[in-house]
């Protein structure tokens, strides 16, 4: 039976539940960023509780605090997004002043400036991504110059994108917190991180939305496409990015996307998923179900985090359910 070469790397976990201001402040400094905080006098069983789960390129947090507090953070050097699941938050930024956030609100914290918070009986779902990852996605997907990405407002561009973003946060945060986490698979982690980055670029106002239109890149040599396909085939069991495929092909990411759509009717990353689906198909055909092989395990090994989506894609590609292939 074929196996992927990507080693399983479970997320690193940490947590705190405390009413001691010094303990809370130090945990927040180590996990998020330096902060100057002032906590309300604890009453009864009031607590500040955080669970974190992090991988090198994405992290998730769940914060529940009945201990009300205010804080001013040091400037963030990464993107922090949160959804207010309960309670009330007052956020203060240099660009927008004070903004009151009710339950359901979704926010992208600004980078490079101090941010003020006043928290009252809050429950938050948080995602954190390196700015460099989002900058690279902006270059790959929108042909933005490296280092040019800027997020320009706190809240989503529309109610529809707001709802979509909340679903993305719930799915990704849940996957990070699950034990065992499906994101222990490097392929699943890469795919979900990429999806979060793309969703963020479409949800929150940023410079890619106002970039001037440029014409398509024109003709791409067949040899470049062959190099791209060969790279995908050779690395399907590893985390693969659009920029890595473009580098292997010797052309720009935007030109690569145009060429794949013209010749294969999909994006380069869509082609990667096709190849991984074919690998999963071959693994299921060769497997012995009496030895403990499951559809869920094979799907996760080839980067499909949700078994139902894997089943739908598999049936569309091969005309049968993956469970039928496994039993054959």
Secondary structure, 3 states (H helix, E strand, C coil): CCCCCCCCCCCEEEEEEECCHHHHHHHHHHHCCCEEEEECCCCCCCCEEEEEEEECCEEEEEEEECCCEEEEECCCCEEEEEEEEEEEEEEEECCCEEEEECCCCEEECCCCCCCEEEEEEEEEEEEEEEHHHHHHHHHHHHCCCCCCCCEEEEEECCHHHHHHHHHHHHHHHHHHHCCCCHHHCHHHHHHHHHHHHHHHHHHEEEHHHHCCCCCCCCCCCHHHHHHHHHHHHHCCCCCCCHHHHHHHHCCCHHHHHHHHHHHHCCCHHHHHHHHHHHHHHHHHHHCCHHHCCCHHHHHHHCCCCCHHHHHHHHHHHHCCCHHHHHHC
